[in-house]
Amino acid sequence: MKYEKRLKRLQRKLSRQVKGSKNYLKTKEKIARLYAKIKNYRKHYLNDIANEIVNEHDIIVTESLLVKNMFKDKRKAFNKSLSDAAVSTLRSLIEWKCKIKGKIYYKINTYYPSSQICSHCGYKNSKLKALSIREYDCPKCGLHNDRDINASLNILFEGLKLHYNLESLV
């Protein structure tokens, strides 16, 4: 983000200053203003994304991810980018905007095995639990697909099943 370098520089400057001095208080105030700018920038960005998604689609389906469990990753860069993305805030904004604009929103259960089910034939491959496996290969129909695309198709199909009260789409 464009404000991060400035924030880092101001925080370093603040740490070198004498606590309680006039310059210390000025720098602290600048940091507070910068945090407010960052907050507004993220809020505006998330609103733009949510508006675009809700305006372009009539039925929206998401998976109710446990975002707090994702932060248990030991890589700081990943945690920061996940925090900056504000996944749960975006999801709640989309849900709220759907209610306002009369669009349909479904939230699929976290424990739905979306990455284990073949989006083509419906076969459940329970051996596919490791996240390190990035490709989905169906032993039944031979479908070869990216694991994330396969999972997103399954989430979409699950939402459509809920919408049309169907047992199965496959």
C-alpha positions in Angstrom: 0.0 0.0 0.0 1.2 3.5 -0.7 1.1 4.7 2.9 3.2 1.8 4.4 6.6 3.3 3.7 5.6 6.7 5.2 4.2 5.0 8.2 7.4 2.9 8.8 9.5 6.0 8.4 7.4 8.0 10.9 7.4 5.2 13.4 11.2 5.0 13.2 11.4 8.8 13.7 9.1 8.5 16.7 11.2 5.8 18.4 14.2 8.1 18.2 12.5 11.1 19.7 12.2 12.0 23.4 8.9 11.0 24.9 6.6 13.9 25.8 8.5 16.4 23.7 6.6 18.7 21.3 8.2 17.0 18.3 7.3 13.6 19.7 3.6 14.7 20.0 3.6 16.1 16.5 5.0 12.9 15.0 2.5 10.9 17.0 -0.3 13.0 15.6 1.0 12.5 12.1 1.0 8.7 12.7 -2.6 8.8 13.9 -3.6 10.8 10.8 -1.8 8.3 8.6 -3.6 5.4 10.3 -6.9 7.1 9.7 -6.0 7.5 6.0 -5.1 3.8 5.7 -8.4 2.9 7.4 -10.4 5.1 5.0 -8.4 3.8 2.0 -9.2 0.1 2.9 -12.8 0.9 3.6 -13.2 2.7 0.2 -11.4 -0.2 -1.6 -13.6 -2.9 0.1 -16.7 -0.9 -0.7 -15.7 -0.6 -4.4 -15.1 -4.4 -4.6 -18.3 -5.3 -2.8 -20.3 -2.9 -5.0 -18.8 -4.3 -8.2 -19.6 -7.9 -7.1 -23.1 -7.2 -6.0 -24.0 -5.1 -9.0 -22.8 -7.6 -11.5 -24.3 -10.8 -10.0 -27.8 -11.8 -8.9 -26.9 -14.8 -6.8 -23.7 -14.7 -4.7 -22.3 -17.7 -2.9 -19.3 -17.6 -0.5 -17.8 -20.1 1.9 -17.9 -19.1 5.5 -14.1 -19.4 6.2 -12.7 -19.4 9.6 -10.3 -16.5 9.0 -8.9 -16.4 12.5 -7.5 -20.0 11.9 -5.7 -18.7 8.8 -3.7 -16.3 11.0 -2.0 -19.3 12.7 0.4 -19.5 9.7 4.0 -18.8 10.8 4.8 -16.6 7.8 4.4 -12.9 8.8 4.1 -11.7 5.2 1.2 -14.0 4.6 -0.6 -13.0 7.8 -0.1 -9.3 6.9 -1.5 -9.7 3.4 -4.4 -11.7 4.8 -5.1 -9.0 7.3 -4.9 -6.3 4.6 -7.3 -8.2 2.4 -9.9 -8.1 5.3 -11.7 -11.2 4.0 -14.4 -11.3 6.7 -15.1 -7.6 6.3 -15.5 -8.0 2.6 -17.9 -10.9 3.1 -20.0 -9.1 5.5 -20.1 -6.0 3.2 -21.3 -8.2 0.3 -23.9 -9.8 2.5 -25.2 -6.4 3.7 -25.2 -4.9 0.2 -27.1 -8.0 -1.1 -29.8 -7.4 1.5 -30.1 -3.7 0.6 -30.2 -4.3 -3.2 -32.5 -7.3 -3.1 -29.8 -9.8 -4.3 -29.6 -13.4 -3.1 -26.6 -14.3 -0.9 -25.7 -17.8 0.4 -23.0 -18.7 2.9 -21.8 -22.3 2.5 -20.7 -24.2 5.6 -16.9 -24.1 6.4 -16.8 -27.9 6.7 -18.3 -28.5 3.2 -15.7 -30.6 1.4 -15.5 -28.4 -1.6 -12.0 -29.3 -2.6 -12.5 -33.1 -2.3 -15.6 -33.3 -4.6 -15.3 -33.5 -8.4 -17.2 -30.6 -9.9 -17.9 -32.7 -13.0 -19.2 -36.0 -11.7 -19.7 -35.5 -8.0 -17.2 -38.2 -6.8 -15.8 -37.5 -3.4 -12.0 -38.1 -3.2 -11.4 -38.3 0.5 -7.7 -38.9 0.0 -7.3 -35.3 -1.1 -6.9 -33.6 2.2 -3.3 -32.1 2.1 -3.3 -28.5 1.0 0.0 -29.0 -0.7 -1.7 -30.9 -3.5 -2.7 -28.0 -5.9 -4.2 -30.0 -8.7 -7.5 -32.0 -8.6 -7.5 -35.3 -10.6 -10.8 -37.3 -10.4 -10.2 -41.0 -10.4 -13.7 -41.7 -11.6 -14.2 -39.3 -14.6 -10.6 -38.2 -15.3 -11.2 -34.5 -14.8 -8.0 -32.6 -14.3 -8.4 -29.1 -12.8 -6.8 -26.6 -10.5 -7.9 -27.4 -6.9 -9.1 -23.9 -6.1 -11.2 -23.7 -9.3 -12.7 -27.1 -8.6 -13.6 -26.0 -5.0 -15.1 -22.7 -6.2 -17.3 -24.5 -8.8 -18.4 -26.8 -6.0 -19.3 -23.9 -3.7 -21.2 -22.3 -6.6 -23.1 -25.6 -7.3 -23.9 -25.9 -3.6 -25.4 -22.4 -3.5 -27.4 -23.1 -6.6 -28.7 -26.4 -5.0 -29.8 -24.3 -2.0 -31.5 -21.7 -4.2 -33.4 -24.2 -6.4 -34.0 -26.8 -3.6 -32.3 -29.5 -5.5 -30.6 -32.7 -4.2 -27.8 -32.6 -6.8 -26.7 -30.6 -9.8 -24.2 -33.2 -11.1 
